[in-house]
Structures are given as structure tokens and as C-alpha cells.
């Protein structure tokens, strides 16, 4: 894993404006014990910070590794429950022509929510940590999370997907409007 940048604070979330969030992530070779440790760290940070997904660039590693883990929490109180999926080298193989607009937030863009159009469903391909290629279909919120995290691997954030600046809100306002 020689392409992994070292940081003095490996649990620090990369924030909007940091170069790692604008880079295309490098593919990973599996199985690899360091990648497994990184995935464990990502899972812990995501859980601690109330995320429903996370990508390696958010922990300062420009590697094609991400997790989709929808579950209700204070940041996403209406999220459906699903088992976490750790995905290396993910790709979309097919997607719904229908787009659904909904609000997104990001651990790397704290305090802001944006209204983003995403496919209703996606068929995806990815490597598991033991190095096997896997294919699945994700729908609704899980598809949204996948697309959001895949964007991180391509050097994008949800802000790049917002059609209009009027579709941005402070997270506090977003929660207040939902009676939270």
C-alpha cells in the first residue's frame, strides 16, 4: 500500500478544500492487511461521526475503498437499516434513468445539506476485502449513499452535484424543518 499518504492524525476527516478530496482515487490490490485495517478505521470513524457511508479519501487516503452502511442516526434519522458493505474498486454497471432529488450531507462538508438528484437504483460491481468481485443492486437511499461515496473516489463532493445554490441549507435548518 505504498500509495497511501501518511497523516499525523489518521482519524481526522479531510475537509472541503483539502487536495485529497479532489483527486481520483487509485485502485487497490486485494487481499491486503493494510487495506483491511483502513476499512476497520473507516467503519469506526463513520460510526462515531454519524455517517451512513465513507470513502478512503475522507481519511486522507486516495484509494478506491468505500463503505455503504445505512442506518438511522441523528444525522439521518429516517435512514433504512442495512448491513454495512465494504467496497473496493467500485463501479456502476447500470443505473435507473429516473433521478430522485433528496437532501445530502457529508462528513467532509460539515454543517451544509444540498438537494442532489441521484439514480433511483444502481447496479454495482466491487471487490470484497478478500479479493473477490461482487455484483449487487442498490435502491433508494442505499443507491444515493453509493453514488455519493463513489463521487469521493472521483474527486467530487455532493456540492458538485447541486443544481442551484438555493438548494443548499445549513444542517441545523434542515433538521429544524423536519421537526428534529
Beta strands, then each sheet from edge to edge (+ up, - down):
strand 1: 53-55
strand 2: 65-68
strand 3: 85-95
strand 4: 99-106
strand 5: 109-119
strand 6: 121-127
strand 7: 133-139
strand 8: 168-170
sheet 1: 1+ 2- 3+ 6- 7+
sheet 2: 4+ 5- 8+
end
